[in-house]
Amino acid sequence: MPRPHGFSYEQRGDQSVVITHQGRSAATLRGGRAAAFLAEVETGDAQLVMARWTGSYKFGNERTARNHPRNQGRA
């Protein structure tokens, strides 16, 4: 599985945190969740932490799901 990339975050004046992925907003965290995120991102791999917090990381089964019979006929 490739490493996550393209994430960034911005801490705003109202103590909220906006996480973006390739320039698009992926999540906005406020209050205790924002504080917990900032503590975790300072101590871990920032890209992986942001991918986990936004749920935007791939599991490697996308091709399998695309070929599943229930998904046939969809564009």
PQR file of N, CA, C, O and H, with PARSE charges and radii, in Angstrom:
ATOM      1  N   MET A   1       0.851  -1.173   0.000 -0.4000 1.5000
ATOM      2  CA  MET A   1       0.000   0.000   0.000 -0.0000 2.0000
ATOM      3  C   MET A   1       0.899   1.240   0.000  0.5500 1.7000
ATOM      4  O   MET A   1       1.813   1.334   0.819 -0.5500 1.4000
ATOM      5  N   PRO A   2       0.654   2.186  -0.902 -0.5600 1.5000
ATOM      6  CA  PRO A   2       1.478   3.399  -0.929  0.2800 2.0000
ATOM      7  C   PRO A   2       1.231   4.272   0.293  0.5500 1.7000
ATOM      8  O   PRO A   2       0.161   4.252   0.900 -0.5500 1.4000
ATOM      9  N   ARG A   3       2.260   5.036   0.627 -0.4000 1.5000
ATOM     10  CA  ARG A   3       2.132   5.944   1.761 -0.0000 2.0000
ATOM     11  C   ARG A   3       1.182   7.083   1.407  0.5500 1.7000
ATOM     12  O   ARG A   3       1.155   7.533   0.262 -0.5500 1.4000
ATOM     13  H   ARG A   3       3.129   5.052   0.134  0.4000 1.0000
ATOM     14  N   PRO A   4       0.397   7.557   2.389 -0.5600 1.5000
ATOM     15  CA  PRO A   4      -0.483   8.698   2.135  0.2800 2.0000
ATOM     16  C   PRO A   4       0.338   9.949   1.819  0.5500 1.7000
ATOM     17  O   PRO A   4       1.430  10.130   2.358 -0.5500 1.4000
ATOM     18  N   HIS A   5      -0.180  10.799   0.956 -0.4000 1.5000
ATOM     19  CA  HIS A   5       0.489  12.055   0.634 -0.0000 2.0000
ATOM     20  C   HIS A   5      -0.548  13.070   0.180  0.5500 1.7000
ATOM     21  O   HIS A   5      -1.676  12.708  -0.154 -0.5500 1.4000
ATOM     22  H   HIS A   5      -1.067  10.652   0.518  0.4000 1.0000
ATOM     23  N   GLY A   6      -0.169  14.325   0.170 -0.4000 1.5000
ATOM     24  CA  GLY A   6      -1.052  15.383  -0.298 -0.0000 2.0000
ATOM     25  C   GLY A   6      -1.896  16.034   0.779  0.5500 1.7000
ATOM     26  O   GLY A   6      -2.732  16.885   0.475 -0.5500 1.4000
ATOM     27  H   GLY A   6       0.747  14.619   0.442  0.4000 1.0000
ATOM     28  N   PHE A   7      -1.695  15.650   2.040 -0.4000 1.5000
ATOM     29  CA  PHE A   7      -2.469  16.225   3.133 -0.0000 2.0000
ATOM     30  C   PHE A   7      -1.747  17.428   3.723  0.5500 1.7000
ATOM     31  O   PHE A   7      -0.518  17.485   3.738 -0.5500 1.4000
ATOM     32  H   PHE A   7      -1.016  14.959   2.287  0.4000 1.0000
ATOM     33  N   SER A   8      -2.523  18.380   4.205 -0.4000 1.5000
ATOM     34  CA  SER A   8      -1.975  19.497   4.980 -0.0000 2.0000
ATOM     35  C   SER A   8      -3.056  19.942   5.954  0.5500 1.7000
ATOM     36  O   SER A   8      -4.231  19.609   5.797 -0.5500 1.4000
ATOM     37  H   SER A   8      -3.522  18.334   4.193  0.4000 1.0000
ATOM     38  N   TYR A   9      -2.644  20.692   6.954 -0.4000 1.5000
ATOM     39  CA  TYR A   9      -3.628  21.188   7.910 -0.0000 2.0000
ATOM     40  C   TYR A   9      -3.308  22.615   8.278  0.5500 1.7000
ATOM     41  O   TYR A   9      -2.168  23.068   8.175 -0.5500 1.4000
ATOM     42  H   TYR A   9      -1.690  20.963   7.082  0.4000 1.0000
ATOM     43  N   GLU A  10      -4.348  23.320   8.715 -0.4000 1.5000
ATOM     44  CA  GLU A  10      -4.217  24.712   9.118 -0.0000 2.0000
ATOM     45  C   GLU A  10      -4.953  24.891  10.439  0.5500 1.7000
ATOM     46  O   GLU A  10      -6.124  24.535  10.569 -0.5500 1.4000
ATOM     47  H   GLU A  10      -5.274  22.953   8.799  0.4000 1.0000
ATOM     48  N   GLN A  11      -4.248  25.447  11.410 -0.4000 1.5000
ATOM     49  CA  GLN A  11      -4.887  25.756  12.688 -0.0000 2.0000
ATOM     50  C   GLN A  11      -5.398  27.190  12.606  0.5500 1.7000
ATOM     51  O   GLN A  11      -4.640  28.110  12.300 -0.5500 1.4000
ATOM     52  H   GLN A  11      -3.297  25.736  11.304  0.4000 1.0000
ATOM     53  N   ARG A  12      -6.667  27.372  12.874 -0.4000 1.5000
ATOM     54  CA  ARG A  12      -7.287  28.685  12.758 -0.0000 2.0000
ATOM     55  C   ARG A  12      -7.341  29.387  14.109  0.5500 1.7000
ATOM     56  O   ARG A  12      -7.097  28.769  15.145 -0.5500 1.4000
ATOM     57  H   ARG A  12      -7.284  26.625  13.122  0.4000 1.0000
ATOM     58  N   GLY A  13      -7.653  30.651  14.097 -0.4000 1.5000
ATOM     59  CA  GLY A  13      -7.692  31.468  15.306 -0.0000 2.0000
ATOM     60  C   GLY A  13      -8.748  31.052  16.311  0.5500 1.7000
ATOM     61  O   GLY A  13      -8.597  31.311  17.505 -0.5500 1.4000
ATOM     62  H   GLY A  13      -7.851  31.153  13.255  0.4000 1.0000
ATOM     63  N   ASP A  14      -9.816  30.411  15.851 -0.4000 1.5000
ATOM     64  CA  ASP A  14     -10.864  29.965  16.764 -0.0000 2.0000
ATOM     65  C   ASP A  14     -10.582  28.569  17.326  0.5500 1.7000
ATOM     66  O   ASP A  14     -11.484  27.908  17.840 -0.5500 1.4000
ATOM     67  H   ASP A  14      -9.939  30.201  14.881  0.4000 1.0000
ATOM     68  N   GLN A  15      -9.338  28.131  17.227 -0.4000 1.5000
ATOM     69  CA  GLN A  15      -8.855  26.842  17.732 -0.0000 2.0000
ATOM     70  C   GLN A  15      -9.400  25.649  16.947  0.5500 1.7000
ATOM     71  O   GLN A  15      -9.316  24.515  17.420 -0.5500 1.4000
ATOM     72  H   GLN A  15      -8.605  28.668  16.810  0.4000 1.0000
ATOM     73  N   SER A  16      -9.950  25.881  15.772 -0.4000 1.5000
ATOM     74  CA  SER A  16     -10.359  24.773  14.917 -0.0000 2.0000
ATOM     75  C   SER A  16      -9.187  24.420  13.997  0.5500 1.7000
ATOM     76  O   SER A  16      -8.271  25.217  13.796 -0.5500 1.4000
ATOM     77  H   SER A  16     -10.018  26.802  15.388  0.4000 1.0000
ATOM     78  N   VAL A  17      -9.241  23.213  13.450 -0.4000 1.5000
ATOM     79  CA  VAL A  17      -8.214  22.728  12.531 -0.0000 2.0000
ATOM     80  C   VAL A  17      -8.907  22.266  11.264  0.5500 1.7000
ATOM     81  O   VAL A  17      -9.864  21.494  11.317 -0.5500 1.4000
ATOM     82  H   VAL A  17      -9.985  22.565  13.613  0.4000 1.0000
ATOM     83  N   VAL A  18      -8.424  22.739  10.124 -0.4000 1.5000
ATOM     84  CA  VAL A  18      -8.955  22.323   8.833 -0.0000 2.0000
ATOM     85  C   VAL A  18      -7.903  21.457   8.152  0.5500 1.7000
ATOM     86  O   VAL A  18      -6.767  21.885   7.945 -0.5500 1.4000
ATOM     87  H   VAL A  18      -7.646  23.366  10.080  0.4000 1.0000
ATOM     88  N   ILE A  19      -8.294  20.238   7.808 -0.4000 1.5000
ATOM     89  CA  ILE A  19      -7.402  19.312   7.111 -0.0000 2.0000
ATOM     90  C   ILE A  19      -7.809  19.304   5.651  0.5500 1.7000
ATOM     91  O   ILE A  19      -8.985  19.139   5.327 -0.5500 1.4000
ATOM     92  H   ILE A  19      -9.216  19.891   7.976  0.4000 1.0000
ATOM     93  N   THR A  20      -6.829  19.483   4.765 -0.4000 1.5000
ATOM     94  CA  THR A  20      -7.107  19.456   3.335 -0.0000 2.0000
ATOM     95  C   THR A  20      -6.321  18.323   2.686  0.5500 1.7000
ATOM     96  O   THR A  20      -5.260  17.923   3.166 -0.5500 1.4000
ATOM     97  H   THR A  20      -5.874  19.617   5.028  0.4000 1.0000
ATOM     98  N   HIS A  21      -6.861  17.824   1.600 -0.4000 1.5000
ATOM     99  CA  HIS A  21      -6.176  16.811   0.804 -0.0000 2.0000
ATOM    100  C   HIS A  21      -6.148  17.301  -0.631  0.5500 1.7000
ATOM    101  O   HIS A  21      -7.192  17.466  -1.263 -0.5500 1.4000
ATOM    102  H   HIS A  21      -7.723  18.148   1.210  0.4000 1.0000
ATOM    103  N   GLN A  22      -4.961  17.531  -1.134 -0.4000 1.5000
ATOM    104  CA  GLN A  22      -4.730  18.056  -2.479 -0.0000 2.0000
ATOM    105  C   GLN A  22      -5.545  19.321  -2.731  0.5500 1.7000
ATOM    106  O   GLN A  22      -6.141  19.490  -3.795 -0.5500 1.4000
ATOM    107  H   GLN A  22      -4.113  17.398  -0.620  0.4000 1.0000
ATOM    108  N   GLY A  23      -5.561  20.204  -1.733 -0.4000 1.5000
ATOM    109  CA  GLY A  23      -6.206  21.499  -1.863 -0.0000 2.0000
ATOM    110  C   GLY A  23      -7.691  21.526  -1.545  0.5500 1.7000
ATOM    111  O   GLY A  23      -8.290  22.600  -1.503 -0.5500 1.4000
ATOM    112  H   GLY A  23      -5.078  20.066  -0.869  0.4000 1.0000
ATOM    113  N   ARG A  24      -8.300  20.365  -1.320 -0.4000 1.5000
ATOM    114  CA  ARG A  24      -9.734  20.317  -1.013 -0.0000 2.0000
ATOM    115  C   ARG A  24      -9.943  20.010   0.465  0.5500 1.7000
ATOM    116  O   ARG A  24      -9.221  19.203   1.051 -0.5500 1.4000
ATOM    117  H   ARG A  24      -7.814  19.492  -1.354  0.4000 1.0000
ATOM    118  N   SER A  25     -10.923  20.651   1.051 -0.4000 1.5000
ATOM    119  CA  SER A  25     -11.214  20.434   2.459 -0.0000 2.0000
ATOM    120  C   SER A  25     -11.656  18.991   2.679  0.5500 1.7000
ATOM    121  O   SER A  25     -12.549  18.493   1.995 -0.5500 1.4000
ATOM    122  H   SER A  25     -11.509  21.307   0.576  0.4000 1.0000
ATOM    123  N   ALA A  26     -11.013  18.322   3.650 -0.4000 1.5000
ATOM    124  CA  ALA A  26     -11.345  16.929   3.944 -0.0000 2.0000
ATOM    125  C   ALA A  26     -12.003  16.789   5.304  0.5500 1.7000
ATOM    126  O   ALA A  26     -12.822  15.890   5.497 -0.5500 1.4000
ATOM    127  H   ALA A  26     -10.287  18.726   4.206  0.4000 1.0000
ATOM    128  N   ALA A  27     -11.664  17.661   6.259 -0.4000 1.5000
ATOM    129  CA  ALA A  27     -12.253  17.579   7.600 -0.0000 2.0000
ATOM    130  C   ALA A  27     -12.020  18.888   8.330  0.5500 1.7000
ATOM    131  O   ALA A  27     -11.034  19.584   8.088 -0.5500 1.4000
ATOM    132  H   ALA A  27     -10.999  18.391   6.103  0.4000 1.0000
ATOM    133  N   THR A  28     -12.941  19.214   9.226 -0.4000 1.5000
ATOM    134  CA  THR A  28     -12.785  20.351  10.131 -0.0000 2.0000
ATOM    135  C   THR A  28     -12.980  19.823  11.539  0.5500 1.7000
ATOM    136  O   THR A  28     -14.009  19.226  11.854 -0.5500 1.4000
ATOM    137  H   THR A  28     -13.742  18.649   9.422  0.4000 1.0000
ATOM    138  N   LEU A  29     -11.987  20.046  12.378 -0.4000 1.5000
ATOM    139  CA  LEU A  29     -12.023  19.555  13.757 -0.0000 2.0000
ATOM    140  C   LEU A  29     -12.111  20.741  14.701  0.5500 1.7000
ATOM    141  O   LEU A  29     -11.470  21.769  14.484 -0.5500 1.4000
ATOM    142  H   LEU A  29     -11.151  20.531  12.122  0.4000 1.0000
ATOM    143  N   ARG A  30     -12.908  20.591  15.747 -0.4000 1.5000
ATOM    144  CA  ARG A  30     -13.083  21.666  16.720 -0.0000 2.0000
ATOM    145  C   ARG A  30     -12.964  21.110  18.131  0.5500 1.7000
ATOM    146  O   ARG A  30     -13.164  19.917  18.358 -0.5500 1.4000
ATOM    147  H   ARG A  30     -13.429  19.755  15.923  0.4000 1.0000
ATOM    148  N   GLY A  31     -12.641  21.973  19.063 -0.4000 1.5000
ATOM    149  CA  GLY A  31     -12.626  21.624  20.478 -0.0000 2.0000
ATOM    150  C   GLY A  31     -11.626  20.537  20.830  0.5500 1.7000
ATOM    151  O   GLY A  31     -10.463  20.590  20.430 -0.5500 1.4000
ATOM    152  H   GLY A  31     -12.479  22.942  18.878  0.4000 1.0000
ATOM    153  N   GLY A  32     -12.093  19.553  21.584 -0.4000 1.5000
ATOM    154  CA  GLY A  32     -11.236  18.477  22.062 -0.0000 2.0000
ATOM    155  C   GLY A  32     -10.663  17.623  20.946  0.5500 1.7000
ATOM    156  O   GLY A  32      -9.532  17.144  21.037 -0.5500 1.4000
ATOM    157  H   GLY A  32     -13.037  19.510  21.909  0.4000 1.0000
ATOM    158  N   ARG A  33     -11.455  17.433  19.885 -0.4000 1.5000
ATOM    159  CA  ARG A  33     -10.948  16.636  18.759 -0.0000 2.0000
ATOM    160  C   ARG A  33      -9.787  17.354  18.076  0.5500 1.7000
ATOM    161  O   ARG A  33      -8.826  16.711  17.654 -0.5500 1.4000
ATOM    162  H   ARG A  33     -12.373  17.822  19.812  0.4000 1.0000
ATOM    163  N   ALA A  34      -9.866  18.672  17.963 -0.4000 1.5000
ATOM    164  CA  ALA A  34      -8.778  19.438  17.352 -0.0000 2.0000
ATOM    165  C   ALA A  34      -7.519  19.346  18.209  0.5500 1.7000
ATOM    166  O   ALA A  34      -6.418  19.182  17.683 -0.5500 1.4000
ATOM    167  H   ALA A  34     -10.646  19.194  18.305  0.4000 1.0000
ATOM    168  N   ALA A  35      -7.678  19.450  19.523 -0.4000 1.5000
ATOM    169  CA  ALA A  35      -6.523  19.353  20.424 -0.0000 2.0000
ATOM    170  C   ALA A  35      -5.892  17.969  20.364  0.5500 1.7000
ATOM    171  O   ALA A  35      -4.668  17.845  20.354 -0.5500 1.4000
ATOM    172  H   ALA A  35      -8.572  19.582  19.950  0.4000 1.0000
ATOM    173  N   ALA A  36      -6.721  16.927  20.324 -0.4000 1.5000
ATOM    174  CA  ALA A  36      -6.207  15.559  20.238 -0.0000 2.0000
ATOM    175  C   ALA A  36      -5.479  15.341  18.914  0.5500 1.7000
ATOM    176  O   ALA A  36      -4.432  14.696  18.879 -0.5500 1.4000
ATOM    177  H   ALA A  36      -7.716  17.028  20.332  0.4000 1.0000
ATOM    178  N   PHE A  37      -6.032  15.876  17.829 -0.4000 1.5000
ATOM    179  CA  PHE A  37      -5.385  15.756  16.529 -0.0000 2.0000
ATOM    180  C   PHE A  37      -4.024  16.434  16.536  0.5500 1.7000
ATOM    181  O   PHE A  37      -3.040  15.850  16.080 -0.5500 1.4000
ATOM    182  H   PHE A  37      -6.883  16.400  17.858  0.4000 1.0000
ATOM    183  N   LEU A  38      -3.953  17.663  17.050 -0.4000 1.5000
ATOM    184  CA  LEU A  38      -2.684  18.395  17.070 -0.0000 2.0000
ATOM    185  C   LEU A  38      -1.629  17.670  17.889  0.5500 1.7000
ATOM    186  O   LEU A  38      -0.459  17.637  17.507 -0.5500 1.4000
ATOM    187  H   LEU A  38      -4.752  18.138  17.421  0.4000 1.0000
ATOM    188  N   ALA A  39      -2.036  17.086  19.018 -0.4000 1.5000
ATOM    189  CA  ALA A  39      -1.084  16.335  19.837 -0.0000 2.0000
ATOM    190  C   ALA A  39      -0.576  15.118  19.078  0.5500 1.7000
ATOM    191  O   ALA A  39       0.612  14.802  19.141 -0.5500 1.4000
ATOM    192  H   ALA A  39      -2.986  17.113  19.328  0.4000 1.0000
ATOM    193  N   GLU A  40      -1.455  14.436  18.367 -0.4000 1.5000
ATOM    194  CA  GLU A  40      -1.051  13.226  17.640 -0.0000 2.0000
ATOM    195  C   GLU A  40      -0.199  13.550  16.421  0.5500 1.7000
ATOM    196  O   GLU A  40       0.756  12.833  16.124 -0.5500 1.4000
ATOM    197  H   GLU A  40      -2.420  14.692  18.316  0.4000 1.0000
ATOM    198  N   VAL A  41      -0.535  14.616  15.718 -0.4000 1.5000
ATOM    199  CA  VAL A  41       0.208  14.950  14.501 -0.0000 2.0000
ATOM    200  C   VAL A  41       1.632  15.416  14.839  0.5500 1.7000
ATOM    201  O   VAL A  41       2.544  15.257  14.027 -0.5500 1.4000
ATOM    202  H   VAL A  41      -1.312  15.198  15.959  0.4000 1.0000
ATOM    203  N   GLU A  42       1.823  15.986  16.026 -0.4000 1.5000
ATOM    204  CA  GLU A  42       3.154  16.427  16.440 -0.0000 2.0000
ATOM    205  C   GLU A  42       4.072  15.246  16.756  0.5500 1.7000
ATOM    206  O   GLU A  42       5.290  15.352  16.610 -0.5500 1.4000
ATOM    207  H   GLU A  42       1.082  16.116  16.685  0.4000 1.0000
ATOM    208  N   THR A  43       3.497  14.128  17.185 -0.4000 1.5000
ATOM    209  CA  THR A  43       4.321  12.999  17.622 -0.0000 2.0000
ATOM    210  C   THR A  43       4.428  11.878  16.603  0.5500 1.7000
ATOM    211  O   THR A  43       5.292  11.012  16.740 -0.5500 1.4000
ATOM    212  H   THR A  43       2.507  14.043  17.304  0.4000 1.0000
ATOM    213  N   GLY A  44       3.573  11.868  15.580 -0.4000 1.5000
ATOM    214  CA  GLY A  44       3.582  10.757  14.625 -0.0000 2.0000
ATOM    215  C   GLY A  44       3.878  11.223  13.215  0.5500 1.7000
ATOM    216  O   GLY A  44       4.240  12.377  12.986 -0.5500 1.4000
ATOM    217  H   GLY A  44       2.871  12.571  15.468  0.4000 1.0000
ATOM    218  N   ASP A  45       3.719  10.308  12.275 -0.4000 1.5000
ATOM    219  CA  ASP A  45       3.867  10.604  10.859 -0.0000 2.0000
ATOM    220  C   ASP A  45       2.663  11.460  10.439  0.5500 1.7000
ATOM    221  O   ASP A  45       1.537  10.965  10.394 -0.5500 1.4000
ATOM    222  H   ASP A  45       3.425   9.370  12.461  0.4000 1.0000
ATOM    223  N   ALA A  46       2.894  12.719  10.138 -0.4000 1.5000
ATOM    224  CA  ALA A  46       1.812  13.674   9.903 -0.0000 2.0000
ATOM    225  C   ALA A  46       0.883  13.228   8.778  0.5500 1.7000
ATOM    226  O   ALA A  46      -0.336  13.332   8.921 -0.5500 1.4000
ATOM    227  H   ALA A  46       3.809  13.122  10.174  0.4000 1.0000
ATOM    228  N   GLN A  47       1.419  12.738   7.674 -0.4000 1.5000
ATOM    229  CA  GLN A  47       0.584  12.323   6.551 -0.0000 2.0000
ATOM    230  C   GLN A  47      -0.318  11.146   6.932  0.5500 1.7000
ATOM    231  O   GLN A  47      -1.497  11.128   6.578 -0.5500 1.4000
ATOM    232  H   GLN A  47       2.409  12.653   7.558  0.4000 1.0000
ATOM    233  N   LEU A  48       0.221  10.183   7.639 -0.4000 1.5000
ATOM    234  CA  LEU A  48      -0.565   9.026   8.060 -0.0000 2.0000
ATOM    235  C   LEU A  48      -1.639   9.423   9.073  0.5500 1.7000
ATOM    236  O   LEU A  48      -2.767   8.934   9.011 -0.5500 1.4000
ATOM    237  H   LEU A  48       1.179  10.197   7.926  0.4000 1.0000
ATOM    238  N   VAL A  49      -1.288  10.300   9.998 -0.4000 1.5000
ATOM    239  CA  VAL A  49      -2.251  10.765  10.997 -0.0000 2.0000
ATOM    240  C   VAL A  49      -3.410  11.486  10.314  0.5500 1.7000
ATOM    241  O   VAL A  49      -4.570  11.235  10.639 -0.5500 1.4000
ATOM    242  H   VAL A  49      -0.372  10.697  10.049  0.4000 1.0000
ATOM    243  N   MET A  50      -3.109  12.376   9.373 -0.4000 1.5000
ATOM    244  CA  MET A  50      -4.173  13.106   8.681 -0.0000 2.0000
ATOM    245  C   MET A  50      -5.030  12.163   7.852  0.5500 1.7000
ATOM    246  O   MET A  50      -6.245  12.347   7.780 -0.5500 1.4000
ATOM    247  H   MET A  50      -2.166  12.580   9.108  0.4000 1.0000
ATOM    248  N   ALA A  51      -4.429  11.158   7.223 -0.4000 1.5000
ATOM    249  CA  ALA A  51      -5.201  10.185   6.453 -0.0000 2.0000
ATOM    250  C   ALA A  51      -6.153   9.413   7.355  0.5500 1.7000
ATOM    251  O   ALA A  51      -7.305   9.175   6.991 -0.5500 1.4000
ATOM    252  H   ALA A  51      -3.442  11.008   7.282  0.4000 1.0000
ATOM    253  N   ARG A  52      -5.675   9.023   8.528 -0.4000 1.5000
ATOM    254  CA  ARG A  52      -6.538   8.289   9.457 -0.0000 2.0000
ATOM    255  C   ARG A  52      -7.678   9.153   9.970  0.5500 1.7000
ATOM    256  O   ARG A  52      -8.818   8.692  10.038 -0.5500 1.4000
ATOM    257  H   ARG A  52      -4.740   9.216   8.824  0.4000 1.0000
ATOM    258  N   TRP A  53      -7.392  10.393  10.332 -0.4000 1.5000
ATOM    259  CA  TRP A  53      -8.420  11.279  10.888 -0.0000 2.0000
ATOM    260  C   TRP A  53      -9.485  11.632   9.863  0.5500 1.7000
ATOM    261  O   TRP A  53     -10.634  11.880  10.230 -0.5500 1.4000
ATOM    262  H   TRP A  53      -6.467  10.767  10.277  0.4000 1.0000
ATOM    263  N   THR A  54      -9.126  11.657   8.587 -0.4000 1.5000
ATOM    264  CA  THR A  54     -10.111  11.999   7.565 -0.0000 2.0000
ATOM    265  C   THR A  54     -10.766  10.763   6.967  0.5500 1.7000
ATOM    266  O   THR A  54     -11.794  10.877   6.299 -0.5500 1.4000
ATOM    267  H   THR A  54      -8.193  11.455   8.289  0.4000 1.0000
ATOM    268  N   GLY A  55     -10.197   9.594   7.191 -0.4000 1.5000
ATOM    269  CA  GLY A  55     -10.728   8.379   6.586 -0.0000 2.0000
ATOM    270  C   GLY A  55     -10.390   8.279   5.113  0.5500 1.7000
ATOM    271  O   GLY A  55     -11.017   7.509   4.386 -0.5500 1.4000
ATOM    272  H   GLY A  55      -9.362   9.502   7.734  0.4000 1.0000
ATOM    273  N   SER A  56      -9.412   9.044   4.663 -0.4000 1.5000
ATOM    274  CA  SER A  56      -9.075   9.103   3.244 -0.0000 2.0000
ATOM    275  C   SER A  56      -7.834   8.285   2.922  0.5500 1.7000
ATOM    276  O   SER A  56      -6.904   8.786   2.289 -0.5500 1.4000
ATOM    277  H   SER A  56      -8.904   9.670   5.254  0.4000 1.0000
ATOM    278  N   TYR A  57      -7.817   7.067   3.343 -0.4000 1.5000
ATOM    279  CA  TYR A  57      -6.711   6.230   2.926 -0.0000 2.0000
ATOM    280  C   TYR A  57      -7.269   4.941   2.365  0.5500 1.7000
ATOM    281  O   TYR A  57      -8.302   4.447   2.818 -0.5500 1.4000
ATOM    282  H   TYR A  57      -8.572   6.660   3.857  0.4000 1.0000
ATOM    283  N   LYS A  58      -6.582   4.401   1.380 -0.4000 1.5000
ATOM    284  CA  LYS A  58      -7.114   3.281   0.618 -0.0000 2.0000
ATOM    285  C   LYS A  58      -6.694   1.952   1.236  0.5500 1.7000
ATOM    286  O   LYS A  58      -5.636   1.835   1.854 -0.5500 1.4000
ATOM    287  H   LYS A  58      -5.742   4.802   1.013  0.4000 1.0000
ATOM    288  N   PHE A  59      -7.545   0.970   1.052 -0.4000 1.5000
ATOM    289  CA  PHE A  59      -7.320  -0.341   1.627 -0.0000 2.0000
ATOM    290  C   PHE A  59      -6.782  -1.340   0.624  0.5500 1.7000
ATOM    291  O   PHE A  59      -6.408  -2.447   1.010 -0.5500 1.4000
ATOM    292  H   PHE A  59      -8.404   1.065   0.550  0.4000 1.0000
ATOM    293  N   GLY A  60      -6.732  -0.989  -0.649 -0.4000 1.5000
ATOM    294  CA  GLY A  60      -6.201  -1.887  -1.661 -0.0000 2.0000
ATOM    295  C   GLY A  60      -7.248  -2.800  -2.273  0.5500 1.7000
ATOM    296  O   GLY A  60      -6.908  -3.635  -3.112 -0.5500 1.4000
ATOM    297  H   GLY A  60      -7.036  -0.089  -0.963  0.4000 1.0000
ATOM    298  N   ASN A  61      -8.514  -2.669  -1.883 -0.4000 1.5000
ATOM    299  CA  ASN A  61      -9.542  -3.559  -2.420 -0.0000 2.0000
ATOM    300  C   ASN A  61     -10.468  -2.855  -3.412  0.5500 1.7000
ATOM    301  O   ASN A  61     -11.537  -3.377  -3.727 -0.5500 1.4000
ATOM    302  H   ASN A  61      -8.790  -1.991  -1.202  0.4000 1.0000
ATOM    303  N   GLU A  62     -10.081  -1.695  -3.902 -0.4000 1.5000
ATOM    304  CA  GLU A  62     -10.952  -0.948  -4.792 -0.0000 2.0000
ATOM    305  C   GLU A  62     -11.195  -1.695  -6.100  0.5500 1.7000
ATOM    306  O   GLU A  62     -12.319  -1.712  -6.602 -0.5500 1.4000
ATOM    307  H   GLU A  62      -9.213  -1.270  -3.646  0.4000 1.0000
ATOM    308  N   ARG A  63     -10.152  -2.313  -6.657 -0.4000 1.5000
ATOM    309  CA  ARG A  63     -10.315  -3.033  -7.915 -0.0000 2.0000
ATOM    310  C   ARG A  63     -11.226  -4.235  -7.724  0.5500 1.7000
ATOM    311  O   ARG A  63     -12.072  -4.508  -8.576 -0.5500 1.4000
ATOM    312  H   ARG A  63      -9.239  -2.299  -6.249  0.4000 1.0000
ATOM    313  N   THR A  64     -11.069  -4.954  -6.624 -0.4000 1.5000
ATOM    314  CA  THR A  64     -11.922  -6.100  -6.332 -0.0000 2.0000
ATOM    315  C   THR A  64     -13.374  -5.669  -6.216  0.5500 1.7000
ATOM    316  O   THR A  64     -14.260  -6.326  -6.763 -0.5500 1.4000
ATOM    317  H   THR A  64     -10.383  -4.733  -5.932  0.4000 1.0000
ATOM    318  N   ALA A  65     -13.630  -4.582  -5.515 -0.4000 1.5000
ATOM    319  CA  ALA A  65     -15.001  -4.092  -5.353 -0.0000 2.0000
ATOM    320  C   ALA A  65     -15.592  -3.650  -6.685  0.5500 1.7000
ATOM    321  O   ALA A  65     -16.778  -3.860  -6.937 -0.5500 1.4000
ATOM    322  H   ALA A  65     -12.911  -4.048  -5.070  0.4000 1.0000
ATOM    323  N   ARG A  66     -14.785  -3.046  -7.530 -0.4000 1.5000
ATOM    324  CA  ARG A  66     -15.272  -2.588  -8.825 -0.0000 2.0000
ATOM    325  C   ARG A  66     -15.731  -3.765  -9.678  0.5500 1.7000
ATOM    326  O   ARG A  66     -16.681  -3.629 -10.449 -0.5500 1.4000
ATOM    327  H   ARG A  66     -13.821  -2.876  -7.326  0.4000 1.0000
ATOM    328  N   ASN A  67     -15.072  -4.925  -9.554 -0.4000 1.5000
ATOM    329  CA  ASN A  67     -15.408  -6.083 -10.365 -0.0000 2.0000
ATOM    330  C   ASN A  67     -16.456  -6.986  -9.728  0.5500 1.7000
ATOM    331  O   ASN A  67     -16.800  -8.018 -10.304 -0.5500 1.4000
ATOM    332  H   ASN A  67     -14.300  -5.036  -8.927  0.4000 1.0000
ATOM    333  N   HIS A  68     -16.968  -6.627  -8.566 -0.4000 1.5000
ATOM    334  CA  HIS A  68     -17.981  -7.435  -7.894 -0.0000 2.0000
ATOM    335  C   HIS A  68     -19.287  -7.394  -8.698  0.5500 1.7000
ATOM    336  O   HIS A  68     -19.633  -6.350  -9.252 -0.5500 1.4000
ATOM    337  H   HIS A  68     -16.688  -5.789  -8.098  0.4000 1.0000
ATOM    338  N   PRO A  69     -20.026  -8.530  -8.769 -0.5600 1.5000
ATOM    339  CA  PRO A  69     -21.253  -8.559  -9.571  0.2800 2.0000
ATOM    340  C   PRO A  69     -22.280  -7.480  -9.203  0.5500 1.7000
ATOM    341  O   PRO A  69     -22.999  -7.003 -10.082 -0.5500 1.4000
ATOM    342  N   ARG A  70     -22.365  -7.088  -7.933 -0.4000 1.5000
ATOM    343  CA  ARG A  70     -23.366  -6.078  -7.584 -0.0000 2.0000
ATOM    344  C   ARG A  70     -23.034  -4.712  -8.166  0.5500 1.7000
ATOM    345  O   ARG A  70     -23.907  -3.848  -8.247 -0.5500 1.4000
ATOM    346  H   ARG A  70     -21.781  -7.475  -7.219  0.4000 1.0000
ATOM    347  N   ASN A  71     -21.790  -4.506  -8.572 -0.4000 1.5000
ATOM    348  CA  ASN A  71     -21.369  -3.216  -9.113 -0.0000 2.0000
ATOM    349  C   ASN A  71     -21.310  -3.220 -10.639  0.5500 1.7000
ATOM    350  O   ASN A  71     -20.905  -2.225 -11.241 -0.5500 1.4000
ATOM    351  H   ASN A  71     -21.081  -5.209  -8.506  0.4000 1.0000
ATOM    352  N   GLN A  72     -21.706  -4.322 -11.272 -0.4000 1.5000
ATOM    353  CA  GLN A  72     -21.707  -4.371 -12.719 -0.0000 2.0000
ATOM    354  C   GLN A  72     -22.863  -3.525 -13.253  0.5500 1.7000
ATOM    355  O   GLN A  72     -23.949  -3.519 -12.673 -0.5500 1.4000
ATOM    356  H   GLN A  72     -22.034  -5.130 -10.783  0.4000 1.0000
ATOM    357  N   GLY A  73     -22.635  -2.829 -14.328 -0.4000 1.5000
ATOM    358  CA  GLY A  73     -23.673  -1.996 -14.909 -0.0000 2.0000
ATOM    359  C   GLY A  73     -23.644  -0.569 -14.396  0.5500 1.7000
ATOM    360  O   GLY A  73     -24.400   0.274 -14.878 -0.5500 1.4000
ATOM    361  H   GLY A  73     -21.753  -2.833 -14.798  0.4000 1.0000
ATOM    362  N   ARG A  74     -22.785  -0.282 -13.428 -0.4000 1.5000
ATOM    363  CA  ARG A  74     -22.640   1.088 -12.929 -0.0000 2.0000
ATOM    364  C   ARG A  74     -21.459   1.736 -13.607  0.5500 1.7000
ATOM    365  O   ARG A  74     -20.473   1.075 -13.932 -0.5500 1.4000
ATOM    366  H   ARG A  74     -22.171  -0.967 -13.037  0.4000 1.0000
ATOM    367  N   ALA A  75     -21.562   3.012 -13.815 -0.4000 1.5000
ATOM    368  CA  ALA A  75     -20.470   3.731 -14.493 -0.0000 2.0000
ATOM    369  C   ALA A  75     -19.375   4.094 -13.542  0.5500 1.7000
ATOM    370  O   ALA A  75     -18.383   4.701 -13.946 -0.5500 1.4000
ATOM    371  H   ALA A  75     -22.363   3.549 -13.550  0.4000 1.0000
TER
END
